[in-house]
Amino acid sequence: MNPHTLLKKYSNNKDAYHIVSVHSELVAKKVQKIVKNLVLNVDEKFLYEISILHDIGVFKTNAPNIFCYGEADYICHGIIGAKIMQQEGLAKHAQAIAHHIGVGLTKAEIINQNLPLPHIDLLPVTIEEEILAYADLFFSKKPKDLYTEATVDALRVKLSKYGPKQINLFNIMHKRFSGE
């Protein structure tokens, strides 16, 4: 399976594809750096594939700032991507893609925030899912910030909007994957 071919199959225009593919490559490079710098038992091929495919559902969301003109809310892109992966017969990929939003969302957070997501836990479960969720946080899809890696401090400020639990989960991931 070529993840780039699959990503392109679901893109609806070249501008959106460019943004998502650049973002995904940057995430993949961050993932590779994490795996190289730490002694972890991970499926590197699978990690690369989910790094490239994690935002495949973005194309079906309403995110005009990144040239996506679908009907779904942007926060639904993980669930949409998971459905696409299921249709492609890639169940393991589907789970990882569903679980990559932020540092993860609990069923309670989804309900309490009235998010348009299924009422289930969407937390990273495997080491590969955790690495993907962590690495993804560092790169925006906003065109002006596309090539810029966020700082740890900037990510903590961003996550603080969602409560101390999110910062705590990020700090745990950061300690585990940065070696700090």
CYANA upper distance limits for C-alpha pairs under 8 A (distance plus 0.5 A):
  1 MET  CA      6 LEU  CA      8.44
  2 ASN  CA      6 LEU  CA      6.98
  3 PRO  CA      7 LEU  CA      6.53
  3 PRO  CA     49 GLU  CA      6.19
  3 PRO  CA     52 ILE  CA      6.69
  3 PRO  CA     53 LEU  CA      6.77
  4 HIS  CA      8 LYS  CA      6.65
  4 HIS  CA     21 SER  CA      8.36
  4 HIS  CA     52 ILE  CA      7.36
  4 HIS  CA     53 LEU  CA      8.27
  5 THR  CA      9 LYS  CA      6.66
  6 LEU  CA     10 TYR  CA      7.32
  6 LEU  CA     53 LEU  CA      8.34
  7 LEU  CA     11 SER  CA      7.03
  7 LEU  CA     17 TYR  CA      8.46
  7 LEU  CA     21 SER  CA      8.38
  7 LEU  CA     52 ILE  CA      8.07
  7 LEU  CA     53 LEU  CA      6.66
  7 LEU  CA     56 ILE  CA      6.40
  8 LYS  CA     17 TYR  CA      7.23
 10 TYR  CA     56 ILE  CA      7.37
 10 TYR  CA     59 PHE  CA      7.46
 11 SER  CA     16 ALA  CA      7.46
 11 SER  CA     17 TYR  CA      6.14
 11 SER  CA     56 ILE  CA      8.18
 11 SER  CA     59 PHE  CA      6.16
 12 ASN  CA     16 ALA  CA      7.73
 12 ASN  CA     17 TYR  CA      7.98
 12 ASN  CA     59 PHE  CA      6.91
 12 ASN  CA     68 CYS  CA      8.15
 13 ASN  CA     17 TYR  CA      6.68
 13 ASN  CA     67 PHE  CA      8.21
 14 LYS  CA     18 HIS  CA      6.48
 15 ASP  CA     19 ILE  CA      6.93
 15 ASP  CA     66 ILE  CA      8.14
 15 ASP  CA     67 PHE  CA      6.80
 16 ALA  CA     20 VAL  CA      6.68
 16 ALA  CA     59 PHE  CA      7.74
 16 ALA  CA     66 ILE  CA      6.32
 16 ALA  CA     67 PHE  CA      5.52
 16 ALA  CA     68 CYS  CA      6.67
 17 TYR  CA     21 SER  CA      6.29
 18 HIS  CA     22 VAL  CA      6.50
 19 ILE  CA     23 HIS  CA      6.56
 19 ILE  CA     66 ILE  CA      7.45
 19 ILE  CA    141 LYS  CA      6.70
 19 ILE  CA    143 PRO  CA      7.56
 19 ILE  CA    146 LEU  CA      7.82
 20 VAL  CA     24 SER  CA      6.43
 20 VAL  CA     55 ASP  CA      7.34
 20 VAL  CA     56 ILE  CA      8.44
 20 VAL  CA    141 LYS  CA      7.33
 21 SER  CA     25 GLU  CA      6.60
 21 SER  CA     52 ILE  CA      7.58
 22 VAL  CA     26 LEU  CA      6.77
 22 VAL  CA    146 LEU  CA      8.05
 22 VAL  CA    147 TYR  CA      8.45
 23 HIS  CA     27 VAL  CA      6.75
 23 HIS  CA    139 PHE  CA      7.03
 23 HIS  CA    140 SER  CA      7.56
 23 HIS  CA    141 LYS  CA      6.61
 23 HIS  CA    146 LEU  CA      7.09
 23 HIS  CA    147 TYR  CA      8.19
 24 SER  CA     28 ALA  CA      6.55
 24 SER  CA     51 SER  CA      6.35
 24 SER  CA     52 ILE  CA      5.29
 24 SER  CA     53 LEU  CA      7.80
 24 SER  CA     54 HIS  CA      8.01
 24 SER  CA     55 ASP  CA      8.03
 25 GLU  CA     29 LYS  CA      6.69
 25 GLU  CA     51 SER  CA      7.86
 25 GLU  CA     52 ILE  CA      6.80
 26 LEU  CA     30 LYS  CA      6.78
 26 LEU  CA    139 PHE  CA      7.78
 26 LEU  CA    147 TYR  CA      8.28
 27 VAL  CA     31 VAL  CA      6.63
 27 VAL  CA     51 SER  CA      6.60
 27 VAL  CA     52 ILE  CA      8.29
 27 VAL  CA    132 LEU  CA      8.18
 27 VAL  CA    135 ALA  CA      6.21
 27 VAL  CA    136 ASP  CA      6.03
 27 VAL  CA    138 PHE  CA      8.28
 27 VAL  CA    139 PHE  CA      7.44
 28 ALA  CA     32 GLN  CA      6.66
 28 ALA  CA     47 LEU  CA      8.38
 28 ALA  CA     48 TYR  CA      6.35
 28 ALA  CA     51 SER  CA      5.52
 28 ALA  CA     52 ILE  CA      7.09
 29 LYS  CA     33 LYS  CA      6.70
 30 LYS  CA     34 ILE  CA      6.76
 30 LYS  CA    135 ALA  CA      6.39
 31 VAL  CA     35 VAL  CA      6.76
 31 VAL  CA     47 LEU  CA      8.04
 31 VAL  CA     48 TYR  CA      8.22
 31 VAL  CA     51 SER  CA      8.14
 31 VAL  CA    131 ILE  CA      7.07
 31 VAL  CA    132 LEU  CA      7.24
 31 VAL  CA    135 ALA  CA      6.50
 32 GLN  CA     36 LYS  CA      6.51
 32 GLN  CA     44 GLU  CA      8.46
 32 GLN  CA     48 TYR  CA      8.37
 33 LYS  CA     37 ASN  CA      6.53
 34 ILE  CA     38 LEU  CA      6.65
 34 ILE  CA    131 ILE  CA      8.33
 34 ILE  CA    177 PHE  CA      6.59
 34 ILE  CA    178 SER  CA      7.44
 35 VAL  CA     39 VAL  CA      7.43
 35 VAL  CA     40 LEU  CA      6.90
 35 VAL  CA     42 VAL  CA      8.37
 35 VAL  CA     44 GLU  CA      8.48
 38 LEU  CA    177 PHE  CA      7.72
 38 LEU  CA    179 GLY  CA      7.78
 42 VAL  CA     47 LEU  CA      8.30
 42 VAL  CA    127 ILE  CA      7.58
 42 VAL  CA    128 GLU  CA      7.04
 43 ASP  CA     47 LEU  CA      6.65
 43 ASP  CA    128 GLU  CA      7.89
 44 GLU  CA     48 TYR  CA      6.65
 45 LYS  CA     49 GLU  CA      6.81
 46 PHE  CA     50 ILE  CA      6.71
 46 PHE  CA     93 HIS  CA      8.43
 47 LEU  CA     51 SER  CA      6.50
 47 LEU  CA    128 GLU  CA      6.50
 47 LEU  CA    132 LEU  CA      7.88
 48 TYR  CA     52 ILE  CA      6.86
 49 GLU  CA     53 LEU  CA      6.62
 50 ILE  CA     54 HIS  CA      5.78
 50 ILE  CA     93 HIS  CA      6.70
 50 ILE  CA     96 ALA  CA      7.55
 50 ILE  CA     97 ILE  CA      7.47
 50 ILE  CA    132 LEU  CA      8.08
 51 SER  CA    132 LEU  CA      6.93
 53 LEU  CA     97 ILE  CA      8.15
 54 HIS  CA     78 GLY  CA      7.76
 54 HIS  CA     81 GLY  CA      7.56
 54 HIS  CA     96 ALA  CA      8.18
 54 HIS  CA     97 ILE  CA      5.51
 54 HIS  CA    100 HIS  CA      7.88
 55 ASP  CA     77 HIS  CA      7.23
 55 ASP  CA     78 GLY  CA      7.37
 55 ASP  CA     81 GLY  CA      7.18
 55 ASP  CA     97 ILE  CA      8.02
 56 ILE  CA     77 HIS  CA      8.01
 56 ILE  CA     81 GLY  CA      5.76
 56 ILE  CA     84 ILE  CA      8.42
 57 GLY  CA     61 THR  CA      7.69
 57 GLY  CA     76 CYS  CA      8.32
 57 GLY  CA     77 HIS  CA      4.92
 57 GLY  CA     78 GLY  CA      6.65
 57 GLY  CA     79 ILE  CA      7.91
 57 GLY  CA     80 ILE  CA      5.34
 57 GLY  CA     81 GLY  CA      4.40
 57 GLY  CA     82 ALA  CA      8.16
 57 GLY  CA     84 ILE  CA      7.89
 58 VAL  CA     63 ALA  CA      8.38
 58 VAL  CA     68 CYS  CA      7.58
 58 VAL  CA     74 TYR  CA      7.29
 58 VAL  CA     77 HIS  CA      5.44
 58 VAL  CA     78 GLY  CA      8.38
 58 VAL  CA     80 ILE  CA      8.37
 58 VAL  CA     81 GLY  CA      8.03
 59 PHE  CA     68 CYS  CA      5.89
 59 PHE  CA     69 TYR  CA      7.90
 59 PHE  CA     70 GLY  CA      7.19
 60 LYS  CA     68 CYS  CA      7.35
 60 LYS  CA     69 TYR  CA      7.44
 60 LYS  CA     70 GLY  CA      4.83
 60 LYS  CA     71 GLU  CA      7.08
 60 LYS  CA     72 ALA  CA      6.97
 60 LYS  CA     77 HIS  CA      7.87
 60 LYS  CA     80 ILE  CA      8.04
 61 THR  CA     68 CYS  CA      6.60
 61 THR  CA     69 TYR  CA      6.70
 61 THR  CA     70 GLY  CA      4.76
 61 THR  CA     71 GLU  CA      5.97
 61 THR  CA     72 ALA  CA      4.97
 61 THR  CA     73 ASP  CA      6.09
 61 THR  CA     74 TYR  CA      5.70
 61 THR  CA     76 CYS  CA      7.93
 61 THR  CA     77 HIS  CA      7.07
 62 ASN  CA     68 CYS  CA      6.22
 62 ASN  CA     69 TYR  CA      5.24
 62 ASN  CA     70 GLY  CA      5.14
 62 ASN  CA     71 GLU  CA      5.85
 62 ASN  CA     72 ALA  CA      6.25
 62 ASN  CA     73 ASP  CA      6.36
 62 ASN  CA     74 TYR  CA      6.65
 63 ALA  CA     67 PHE  CA      6.94
 63 ALA  CA     68 CYS  CA      5.38
 63 ALA  CA     69 TYR  CA      6.62
 63 ALA  CA     70 GLY  CA      8.08
 63 ALA  CA     73 ASP  CA      8.41
 63 ALA  CA     74 TYR  CA      6.85
 64 PRO  CA     68 CYS  CA      5.58
 64 PRO  CA     69 TYR  CA      6.34
 65 ASN  CA    142 LYS  CA      7.52
 65 ASN  CA    143 PRO  CA      8.49
 66 ILE  CA    141 LYS  CA      7.43
 66 ILE  CA    142 LYS  CA      7.00
 66 ILE  CA    143 PRO  CA      7.55
 72 ALA  CA     76 CYS  CA      7.01
 72 ALA  CA     77 HIS  CA      8.37
 73 ASP  CA     77 HIS  CA      8.10
 73 ASP  CA    116 PRO  CA      8.05
 75 ILE  CA    101 ILE  CA      8.15
 75 ILE  CA    116 PRO  CA      8.27
 75 ILE  CA    117 LEU  CA      8.47
 76 CYS  CA     80 ILE  CA      6.62
 76 CYS  CA    116 PRO  CA      7.52
 76 CYS  CA    117 LEU  CA      6.91
 77 HIS  CA     81 GLY  CA      6.34
 78 GLY  CA     82 ALA  CA      6.59
 78 GLY  CA     97 ILE  CA      5.89
 78 GLY  CA     98 ALA  CA      4.92
 78 GLY  CA     99 HIS  CA      7.48
 78 GLY  CA    100 HIS  CA      7.29
 78 GLY  CA    101 ILE  CA      7.12
 79 ILE  CA     83 LYS  CA      6.84
 79 ILE  CA     97 ILE  CA      7.84
 79 ILE  CA     98 ALA  CA      5.46
 79 ILE  CA    117 LEU  CA      8.11
 80 ILE  CA     84 ILE  CA      6.88
 80 ILE  CA     98 ALA  CA      8.45
 81 GLY  CA     85 MET  CA      6.72
 81 GLY  CA     94 ALA  CA      7.42
 81 GLY  CA     97 ILE  CA      6.76
 81 GLY  CA     98 ALA  CA      7.47
 82 ALA  CA     86 GLN  CA      6.68
 82 ALA  CA     91 ALA  CA      8.47
 82 ALA  CA     93 HIS  CA      7.80
 82 ALA  CA     94 ALA  CA      4.44
 82 ALA  CA     95 GLN  CA      6.87
 82 ALA  CA     96 ALA  CA      8.37
 82 ALA  CA     97 ILE  CA      6.08
 82 ALA  CA     98 ALA  CA      5.84
 83 LYS  CA     87 GLN  CA      6.74
 83 LYS  CA     94 ALA  CA      7.26
 84 ILE  CA     88 GLU  CA      6.79
 84 ILE  CA     94 ALA  CA      8.09
 85 MET  CA     89 GLY  CA      6.76
 85 MET  CA     90 LEU  CA      5.53
 85 MET  CA     91 ALA  CA      6.93
 85 MET  CA     93 HIS  CA      6.80
 85 MET  CA     94 ALA  CA      5.45
 86 GLN  CA     90 LEU  CA      5.87
 86 GLN  CA     91 ALA  CA      5.79
 86 GLN  CA     94 ALA  CA      6.44
 90 LEU  CA     94 ALA  CA      6.68
 91 ALA  CA     95 GLN  CA      6.89
 92 LYS  CA     96 ALA  CA      7.07
 93 HIS  CA     97 ILE  CA      6.64
 94 ALA  CA     98 ALA  CA      6.64
 95 GLN  CA     99 HIS  CA      6.80
 96 ALA  CA    100 HIS  CA      6.88
 96 ALA  CA    124 PRO  CA      7.65
 96 ALA  CA    128 GLU  CA      8.26
 96 ALA  CA    129 GLU  CA      5.77
 98 ALA  CA    122 LEU  CA      7.01
 99 HIS  CA    104 GLY  CA      6.55
 99 HIS  CA    105 LEU  CA      8.41
 99 HIS  CA    122 LEU  CA      5.30
 99 HIS  CA    123 LEU  CA      5.65
 99 HIS  CA    124 PRO  CA      5.56
 99 HIS  CA    125 VAL  CA      8.32
 99 HIS  CA    129 GLU  CA      7.38
 99 HIS  CA    133 ALA  CA      8.07
100 HIS  CA    104 GLY  CA      6.75
100 HIS  CA    122 LEU  CA      8.33
100 HIS  CA    123 LEU  CA      7.95
100 HIS  CA    124 PRO  CA      7.09
100 HIS  CA    129 GLU  CA      7.23
100 HIS  CA    130 GLU  CA      8.28
100 HIS  CA    132 LEU  CA      7.12
100 HIS  CA    133 ALA  CA      5.09
100 HIS  CA    136 ASP  CA      8.34
101 ILE  CA    105 LEU  CA      7.75
101 ILE  CA    122 LEU  CA      8.35
101 ILE  CA    133 ALA  CA      7.15
102 GLY  CA    133 ALA  CA      6.78
102 GLY  CA    134 TYR  CA      8.23
102 GLY  CA    136 ASP  CA      8.42
102 GLY  CA    137 LEU  CA      6.98
103 VAL  CA    123 LEU  CA      7.68
103 VAL  CA    124 PRO  CA      7.99
103 VAL  CA    130 GLU  CA      8.39
103 VAL  CA    133 ALA  CA      6.36
103 VAL  CA    134 TYR  CA      7.20
103 VAL  CA    166 GLN  CA      7.08
103 VAL  CA    169 LEU  CA      7.02
103 VAL  CA    170 PHE  CA      6.81
104 GLY  CA    122 LEU  CA      6.10
104 GLY  CA    123 LEU  CA      4.64
104 GLY  CA    124 PRO  CA      6.58
104 GLY  CA    133 ALA  CA      8.07
105 LEU  CA    109 GLU  CA      6.64
105 LEU  CA    110 ILE  CA      7.17
105 LEU  CA    121 ASP  CA      6.61
105 LEU  CA    122 LEU  CA      5.47
105 LEU  CA    123 LEU  CA      5.95
106 THR  CA    110 ILE  CA      6.81
106 THR  CA    120 ILE  CA      7.37
106 THR  CA    121 ASP  CA      4.85
106 THR  CA    122 LEU  CA      6.36
106 THR  CA    123 LEU  CA      6.94
107 LYS  CA    111 ILE  CA      6.74
107 LYS  CA    119 HIS  CA      5.72
107 LYS  CA    120 ILE  CA      5.06
107 LYS  CA    121 ASP  CA      4.99
107 LYS  CA    122 LEU  CA      7.74
108 ALA  CA    112 ASN  CA      6.37
108 ALA  CA    119 HIS  CA      8.37
108 ALA  CA    121 ASP  CA      8.48
109 GLU  CA    113 GLN  CA      6.33
110 ILE  CA    114 ASN  CA      6.38
110 ILE  CA    115 LEU  CA      5.62
110 ILE  CA    116 PRO  CA      8.28
110 ILE  CA    117 LEU  CA      7.22
110 ILE  CA    118 PRO  CA      8.34
110 ILE  CA    119 HIS  CA      6.93
110 ILE  CA    120 ILE  CA      8.38
111 ILE  CA    115 LEU  CA      7.02
111 ILE  CA    119 HIS  CA      7.07
124 PRO  CA    129 GLU  CA      5.49
124 PRO  CA    130 GLU  CA      5.68
124 PRO  CA    133 ALA  CA      7.74
125 VAL  CA    129 GLU  CA      6.73
125 VAL  CA    130 GLU  CA      7.43
126 THR  CA    130 GLU  CA      6.81
127 ILE  CA    131 ILE  CA      6.68
128 GLU  CA    132 LEU  CA      6.67
129 GLU  CA    133 ALA  CA      6.64
130 GLU  CA    134 TYR  CA      6.60
130 GLU  CA    173 MET  CA      7.90
131 ILE  CA    135 ALA  CA      6.51
131 ILE  CA    173 MET  CA      8.44
131 ILE  CA    177 PHE  CA      7.89
132 LEU  CA    136 ASP  CA      6.44
133 ALA  CA    137 LEU  CA      7.09
134 TYR  CA    138 PHE  CA      8.02
134 TYR  CA    170 PHE  CA      7.84
134 TYR  CA    173 MET  CA      7.06
134 TYR  CA    174 HIS  CA      7.99
135 ALA  CA    139 PHE  CA      8.27
137 LEU  CA    150 ALA  CA      8.44
137 LEU  CA    155 LEU  CA      7.82
138 PHE  CA    149 GLU  CA      5.87
138 PHE  CA    150 ALA  CA      5.37
138 PHE  CA    151 THR  CA      7.72
138 PHE  CA    155 LEU  CA      7.89
139 PHE  CA    145 ASP  CA      8.39
139 PHE  CA    146 LEU  CA      7.32
139 PHE  CA    147 TYR  CA      8.00
139 PHE  CA    148 THR  CA      7.21
139 PHE  CA    149 GLU  CA      5.93
139 PHE  CA    150 ALA  CA      6.84
140 SER  CA    145 ASP  CA      6.60
140 SER  CA    146 LEU  CA      6.12
140 SER  CA    148 THR  CA      8.21
140 SER  CA    149 GLU  CA      8.44
141 LYS  CA    145 ASP  CA      7.49
141 LYS  CA    146 LEU  CA      5.83
142 LYS  CA    146 LEU  CA      6.11
150 ALA  CA    154 ALA  CA      6.81
150 ALA  CA    155 LEU  CA      7.19
151 THR  CA    155 LEU  CA      6.80
152 VAL  CA    156 ARG  CA      6.77
153 ASP  CA    157 VAL  CA      6.85
154 ALA  CA    158 LYS  CA      6.69
155 LEU  CA    159 LEU  CA      6.50
156 ARG  CA    160 SER  CA      6.48
156 ARG  CA    167 ILE  CA      6.47
156 ARG  CA    170 PHE  CA      8.19
157 VAL  CA    161 LYS  CA      7.75
159 LEU  CA    163 GLY  CA      7.52
159 LEU  CA    166 GLN  CA      6.53
159 LEU  CA    167 ILE  CA      6.30
160 SER  CA    164 PRO  CA      6.73
160 SER  CA    166 GLN  CA      7.57
160 SER  CA    167 ILE  CA      6.64
162 TYR  CA    166 GLN  CA      6.81
163 GLY  CA    167 ILE  CA      7.47
164 PRO  CA    168 ASN  CA      6.57
165 LYS  CA    169 LEU  CA      6.70
166 GLN  CA    170 PHE  CA      6.68
167 ILE  CA    171 ASN  CA      6.54
168 ASN  CA    172 ILE  CA      6.77
169 LEU  CA    173 MET  CA      6.78
170 PHE  CA    174 HIS  CA      6.42
171 ASN  CA    175 LYS  CA      6.56
172 ILE  CA    176 ARG  CA      6.71
173 MET  CA    177 PHE  CA      6.44
174 HIS  CA    178 SER  CA      5.94
174 HIS  CA    179 GLY  CA      8.29
174 HIS  CA    180 GLU  CA      8.05
175 LYS  CA    179 GLY  CA      6.42
175 LYS  CA    180 GLU  CA      5.91
176 ARG  CA    180 GLU  CA      8.20
